Amino acid sequence: MQTAYLLFKYKNMSPKEFYDKKPGEKKILRAFLFYELAERNRENSS
């Protein structure tokens, strides 16, 4: 649920689009999203 919300908020992807993806695609989307969020946190804390 958290991933679907974050993709909606930051990437304009509807939750339905996320839930319709294959499991491997969801895994990649999660990895990219959380990598980007970690980068944003590093930039904001600098």
C-alpha positions in Angstrom: 0.0 0.0 0.0 2.8 2.5 0.9 4.5 2.0 -2.4 1.3 2.6 -4.4 0.7 5.8 -2.5 4.3 7.1 -3.0 4.2 6.3 -6.7 0.9 8.2 -7.0 2.3 11.1 -5.0 5.7 11.4 -6.6 5.4 9.7 -10.0 1.7 10.3 -11.0 1.1 6.6 -11.3 -2.4 5.4 -10.2 -2.6 2.6 -7.6 -4.3 0.4 -10.3 -1.4 0.8 -12.6 0.9 -0.4 -9.8 -1.2 -3.3 -8.8 -1.7 -4.4 -12.4 2.1 -4.9 -12.8 3.8 -8.3 -12.7 5.5 -9.1 -9.4 9.0 -8.6 -10.9 8.0 -5.1 -12.2 6.7 -4.2 -8.8 9.9 -5.2 -7.2 11.9 -3.0 -9.6 9.5 -0.1 -9.1 9.9 -0.4 -5.3 13.7 -0.5 -5.5 13.9 2.6 -7.8 11.4 4.5 -5.7 13.1 3.8 -2.4 16.5 4.6 -3.9 15.1 8.0 -5.1 13.6 8.7 -1.7 17.0 7.9 0.0 18.7 10.3 -2.4 16.1 13.0 -1.6 16.7 12.5 2.1 20.5 12.8 1.6 20.1 16.0 -0.4 17.7 17.5 2.1 20.0 16.7 5.1 23.1 18.3 3.4 
